[in-house]
């Protein structure tokens, strides 16, 4: 074997690994996170778990990726360990699909039909179609399909390059002697384990073995233990991903390891025990790509059928390996609400984006809860209620930090156009939700001051503020619902109401100044009144920001200031009609129709 063959082998391996990566990425993006979402909604049936794990892995072409996702689901509390066991077993079966695809390179025959089935016959056509789809078509879904086709073609070219490069090794006695060493079951398993642990893909390592088999020097006696070792080596990826994870996630990774170790030991003992009496003739024959794929599938189906009835035993074994501390049982997990923001999901961008959306919705609900609880304190103040608002506001702050950090990490990944738009919307919105919770704390301070100093607004001022409060509650409900549903029509109702709230703020300030000049209100209570309506107006501004962001994202982007100027034009009849409707709904009472005093003197000190 010359130096040029070695270079060709390295190049073929590089193409093979890149093609596999591109194929898996295209398949994952084309699914739009639906496969991962299906895994999240798994039922408790172990058999369904096996079928689902096998199906998902066959599609995304990686048992390691499926297992890492499962570790992440268990770590975030989405999935129970008992549910994970079936999926992990199924993933081992699903990964055999790759070896069957690669076995197509071993098809032999002279007929036109047989030749067309050979990957090197149709791969160039797929590659050209894929390149056309990527370069000339604008639809992102078609780009993903193009990646799948190109990835498959590169994978097959890499496989063919490796096979061609190693063909001269058939005439090298030293190579044959090395392979003969691996006929020893222990050495063969170690070789397969180490190779798979290095490249972290059993599918890829099985593909390399299939490529070597074309030399004719790889017998089934050599291939079988190597395949067994490859199944154990693939556990390395999940074990690495479990580092630093919660105990249940570590147990999920251990279930994967124990499943493969126990399955391999039982299979090997039974096989070699039977062979001692029967003497399987095929072991001395040269292995073929199809034969290797067959052994790979038989082992994984055997291990699953053997251990599925004992899935509870695997679970108990994992619990024995990673024991529960007494403190873990009783302690509350403060980070549970952020468990969905697991870094293991960053490689599955659509799934990660769905999780960010869920966590942001939780943040929005907390922000709204803080605001509405603060408004209740003006009617019935209590320090417990004030403390509750403060605690919620601190949680909202934590949400902003966690989400902001996670979204920035996610932004560096290869996102679809839709996911990129969602990410921008979330980044803009979380700051507004956090600021609204800050204004809730400001309102608590105002309510506390009124309660402590025994201050009370007059009936007239109280009525004005109640109308203003109703408008603020409505704009918050409207903008939050628009955000949750990503509803552009709902979002477009926000800006006319925000304009009405701006007008109300100006009018109430003018009335307050007039009362101050006439001596009908104290300066101290006037400060509280000003703080309340200022916070109201700023809350409405943040609601407007949220709504405009939704419209901007859904309508392919525009300049925010230009948009606001456009909808407020005098010729915008739709905006004028909505504005008039809200103006009438939140109409302030005439000033002369109420009593002349705004503060009960006996209740205000000084």
N, C-alpha and C positions, 0 to 999 in steps of 0.2 A: 504494500500500500504506500503510495507516494505522498509527499507533502501536499500535493494538490488535492489528493483524495481527502486528506485530513481537513484542509480548508473548506472543501465542498461539504464535508460532514458537518462542520461547525456552522457554515452558512445555511445548510438544510435544517439543522436543529433550530437556528434562530428564526427562520421562516416558519417552521412548524409551531414553535411556541407563540410567535406573534400572531399567526393565523388563528390559533386556538383562542388567544386572548381577544382578538378582533371579532371572531365568530360569537364568543360568549357575550361580549359587550353589545354587539348588535342585537342578539336575541333578547338580552335583558332590557335594552332600551325600547325595542319594538313592543315588548309586553307592557311597557308603561307602568311598571310597578304592580300590575295586576296579579302576577304569579306570587309575589311576596305578600300581597294583601290576602290572597287565598290561603297561604300558610298561616297568617295571623288568625284567620277565622276558622281554624281547624276544629273539627269535632273531636270528642274524646275517644273515638273508635280507633284502636291500634291498627287495624287492617286498612282503614281509610288513610291513616297517617302514612303507612308504608306505600300505598298507591300514590298518594299525593307527593311524598318525598321522591319517589321514583320518577313521576311525571315531570315535576319541576326541574329535577337534576338533569333529566334527559334533554330538556329544552335549553337550559342555561349552560349545559355541557361542563358542569363542575360540581362534584360532590363536596369539595372543600368549601365552595361558595355557599352551598345550601347549608352545610353544617355550621359555618360561621354565622350565617343568618339566624339559625336556630339558637345558637349560643347567645346571640344578641337578644332574641325574643325572650328567652328564659331570663336573661339578665335584667331586662326591662319589665318583667312581670307579665308580659303579654301572653306567654305560653307557660304551662306547667311542665315540670320535668317529665311527668308521665306521658304527656302529649308529644314531647320531643323525641322520645325513644323510637316510636314508630317511624317518624320522618327520617331520623338518622339511618335506620335500617333501610328504608326505601331509597335514600340517597345513594347508598352503596350499590343498589341494583341499577338505578338510573344512570350511574356513571359508566356502566358497561355499554351504553348506547354509542359512546365515542369509539370504543374499540371495534364495534361492528361497522361503523362508518369507515374507519381506517382499513378494515379488512377488505374493502372494495378494491384496494390496490393489488390484492392477490388474485383477482379474477383472471382466469386464463381461457383462451379460446380464439378461434380465427374468424368466426362469423361476425357480420356487421353488428348484429344486436349485442353480442357479448362485448365487442370492442367499444360500443357506445356506452356500456355500463361502467367501463373503466374510468376512474376519476380523471386521468390525464387526457381523456377524450372530451369530456364535457366541462371540465374545470375552466379551460380558457374561455368558453362561451359564457359561463357564469361570471367569470371575472370581468369580461367586457360589459355585460349587462349591468353588473354592480357599479363599475366605474362610470358608466353613462348616467345611472341613477344618482350617484353622488355628485357628479360634476354639472349635470344639465337640468336636473329636476329640483324644484324649490321646496316641495313638501318634505318636512322633516321625517315623517314616517317612512317615506320612500328612501331617504338617506340611510335610515336604519336597516332597511331591507337590503340596500346596496352594500352596506357593511357586512351583512351576513353572507352575501354571495361572494364578495371579495375575500372575506376571512376564510370561508370554506376553500376557495381556490388556492389561497396562500398556504393553508394547512396541507392541502394535498400536494402542492408543489414542494413544500418542505419535506413531506414524507417521501416523495419520489426522489428528491435530492439525497436524502440520507440513505435510502435503499441503494441508489446507484453508487454512492461514495463508499459504502461498506462491502459491495460485491467482491472487490479484490481480496478481502480478508478471508474469503473461503479457501484461498490457496496458501494462507499463512498458518503454519502448524502451531506457532505460539498462541495465536488467537483462539484456535480450537482447544488448546490445552487449558487456557484461562477459563473458557466457557465450561470445560469439563469439570473444573474445580467447583463451579456453581451447581453441579448436579448433586453435590452434598446439600441436603435440605437446609441445614443451618446456615452454611455459607451463602447459599442462594437466597434465602430469606433476608439475610443481612444486606446483601447487594441490592435487592429490590427495595428494602426499607431505606437505605442510605440515599439511593438515587431519587426516590420519591420525596424524601424529606428535604433534599436539596432544591428540587424544582417545584416542590409543593403542589404536585398534581399527579394523581394516580393515572388519569387519562393520558397525560403526556408521557409518563414513564412506560405505560403499556404500549403506547404508540412507538416509542423508541425501541422497545423489545420486538415489536412487529417488524420494524424496519431492519433490525439485525437478523431477523429470521430468514430474510431473503438470501442470506449467504449460504444457507443450508447447514451451517455449523451449529445452530441452536436446536438441540433436541428438546422433546417434551419433558424429559427428565430434568433438563436445565431450566426450561421456561416455567414449570409448575411452581417450584419454591420461590423463584423470583417474583412471580405474580402474587404469591401469598405475602411476601415481604412488602410488595407495593401497596397492598391493602392496609397494612399496619402503618407504613410510612405516610400515608395521606392524612393520618390523624394529627400530624405535627401542626398543620395550619390551624386546626380548631384548638389545639392545646395552647398555641401561641396567643390566639385571640382571647383565650380565657384568662390570661395573665392580668391581674388587677381587677378582674370582674367579681361579681358577687358569688357567693358560694354555690347557688343553684346553677349558675352559668358554668362554673368549674365542673360541677357534677355532670352537666350535659356533655361537656368535652370528654370527660372520663367515660361516660356511657359509650361514646363513639370509639374510644380506645379499647375498652373492655370487650365491646362487641366484636371488633376485628381480631383482637388477640385470642379470645376464647374460640371464635369461629375458626380461625386459622389453626389453632392447636388441635381442635376436635377433627377438622377436615384432614389435616396432615396425618394425625395418628391413625384415623380410620383408613385413609388411602394407603399408607405405607404398610399397615397391618394386613389389609386385604391383598396388597401387592406381594407380600411375603409368601402368600399361598397361591395366588392366581397368576402372578407375573404378567402384568399388563405389557403387551407387545408394543403398544404405541409409544411407550416412553423412549425407546431407542430410535424412533423415527424423527426426521427433521420437522421442527415446528413450522407451522404456516400462520399467516395473519388471522385466518379464519379459526384455526385451532386454538390460538392464543385468546381470541375473543370468546370462544366457546368455554374454555377453562375459566376465564374471568367471570363470565355470566353464571356458570354452574356453581362456582364457589360462593358468590354473593347471594344467589337464590337459596343455596343450601344453608348458609349461615343464618339467613333471615328466617327460613322455615324452622330451623333448629331452635333459635333463641327468641323468636316472637312470643311463644307461649310462656317464656320465662322473663318477659320484659320487666315485671315487678322485681325479679331477682337482680337484674342489672341495675335497677333503680336503687335497691337496697345496698348493693355493692358500692355504688357511687356515694351514697350517704355514709357508709362505713369509712370510705376513703377521705371524705371531706365532712367531718363531724360538725354538728350544730352546737354552737356555744349557747349557754343559758342566757347570756346577754342578748344574743341575736334573736332569740325567741320572743323576748319581752320588749326589746327596744324598738321604738318607732323609727321607721326609715324616712329621714327627712328629705332624702333625694328622690323619693319614689315618683313624685310628680314630674321629674325631669328624666326619668329612666328611658323614655322614648328617644331622647337625644343621645343615643349610643353611637359612638364613633364607628362601630362595626357596620352600621347602616350607610355610612358615607359613600361606600363604593356602589351601593344600590340607590342612586340619586332620587329616583321617583318615589321609592319607599321612604327615604329620609325626608323628602319634601312633604309627603303626607303626614309624617310624624310631626314635623315643624308646624304644619297647619293645625293639627290637633292641639298641640301645646299652646300655640298662639290663641286659639279659641278659648282654652282654659284661662289664659292670661286676661283676655278681654272680659270674660265672665267675672273674674276676680276684681278687675278694675271697675266694672259696672256695679258690682256688689259694694265695693268700698264707697263709691259715690252715693248710692241710694241709701246706705246706712248712715252716712254723714248727714244727709238731708233729713232723716228721721229724728236726728238729735236736736233739731230746732224745736220740735214739738215735745219731745220727752228725752231730755239729756240725762245720760248716765256715764260715769267714768268707765264702766265695763264696755259700753257701746263704743266710746271713744278709743279705748284700748284695742278693741276688735278692728276698728278701721285702721289703726296704726299698724297692727300686725298684718292685715291684708296688704297694706301699702308696701311693707317690707318684702312680702312674698312677690308682689308685682315687680319690685326692683330686681329681685333675684331672677325672675322670669326674663326680664330684659337683658340681664347679663348673660344668662345661660343661652338664650335664643340668639342673641347678637353674636356671641362667640361661635356657636354651632353653624349659624347661617353664613358667617364669613368663611369658615372651613369648607362648607358646602359650595360656596361660590367659586372656589378654585377647581371644582370638579367639572367634568364634561356634562353640562346640563342640556336638556331639551329646551326648545324655545319657550314652551309652556311653563316648565319648571323654573326657568330663568325669570320669567315674568312674575310668577308666584313669589319667588325669593325676593325680588325688588319690592313687591307689595308688602310682604311681611316685614322686611327691614324698615320700611317707611312707617308702618303701622304700629310696631311695638313701642316706638318712642312716644307716639301720641297716647297710647293706652297708659303708659307709665306716667305721663304728665297729667292725665285725667285723675289718676289715683293720688298724685301730689296735690291737686286742687281739692280733692276730697279731704285730705288732711288739713288744708287751709280752712275749709268750711267747718271742720271739727273745732279748730281753734276759735273761730267766730262764735260757734254755738256754746263752747265752754265759757267764753268771756261773757256772753249774755246771761248764761246760767249763774256764773259766779257773782256777777255784779247785779243780779236780779233786774235785768233790763228787759223791756218788752216793747215791740213795735205797736203802734196804734192800729186800729182796725183797718184804716185806709192803707197804711204802709204794708201791713200784713197781707191784705188782699192783693196789692200790687205784686208783692214778692211771690205769693202763691201762684199767680198767673205766670210770672216769669219762671218759677220752678217747674210748672207744668210744661212750658215750652222746652226747657232744658232736658227734662226727662224724656220728652218725645223725640228730641233730636238725638239723644244718646241711644234710645231704643232703635231708632231708625237707622243710624249709622252702624251700630253694632250688628244689626240684623243684615244689613247690606254686606258687611264684611264677612259674616259667617256664611252667607249664601252666595257670596260673590255676585250679587244682584245689581247690575248697572242701573236698572229702572228705579230700584229703591234708593240707590246712591244719589240719583239725580233729584230726588225730593229733598235732599239735605240742604243744599245751598240756598234755596229760597227761604227756608226756615232760619238758617244762620243769618241771613240779611234782616229778617224780622227781629231776631234776638239782638243784633247790633243796634237796631233802631230803639228797641226797648231799653237797652243799656243806656243809650244817650238820653232818652226821655226820663228814665228814673233818676239819673244823675241830675238832670235839670230840675226835676221836681224836688229832689233832696236839697239842692242849693237854694231853691226858692224858700223851702221851709226853714232852712238855717237862717236866712236873711230876715225872715218874719219871726224868728225866735220860737218856732213851733217844734224844734228838735234840738237835742243836745249835740255838741260836737263829738262827744265820746260815742254815742250811739250812731252818729253819722258816719264815723270811721268804720264801724262794724257793717253798716248798711253798704258802704262803698266797697268793702272787701268782698261781701257776698256777691254783689252784682258784677264786680270785676272778674271774680272766679267763674261765675256763670258764663260770662261772655267769652272767656278764654277756653272753657270747656267746649263751647259751641265751635270755636275756631279749630280745636283739635278734631272734633267730629267732622268738620268740613274737610280737614286734611285727609282723614281716613277715606271719606266718600270720594274726593277728587282723585285720590290714589287708585281706588278701585276702577273708576271710569277711565283713568289714564292708561292703566295696564290693559284693560279689556278692549280699549279702542286704539291699540297699537301705539300709544304714547303721544303726548303733545306737551307743549309748554303750559305749566299750571297757571301762571299769571295770565297768559293769553286766553286760556280756557275760561277762567273766571271773568275776564273782561268781555268775552264773547257772549256768555250766557246772561250777562247783566245789561246787554245792549238794549236800548229803548225799543228796538223792533223785535225783541224776543218775546213773542206773545205767550208762549208756554210758561216761561219764567215769570212773567208779569201776572199770569192767572194764578199760579201757585203762590206767589208772593201775596197777592190780594186775599187768597183763601186763608193763609196763615195769619195775615194781618187782622182779619176779621175774627178768627178763632181766638187769638191771644190779645184782643183789644183791651187796653187799659181803661179803667173807669175815669170819668170826668173828675177833675180835681175838686170842683165846687160841690159835688154831691155827697161829700163825706164830712165828718166832724173836723174841727179846725186843729185839733192837737194830735201829735204823732207819738208822744211819749207820756206815760203816766208819771207825773212828777214825783209822787210818793215812792215810786219803785226805782228811781234812778238816783244814785248817790252823787252828790255834788252838783 
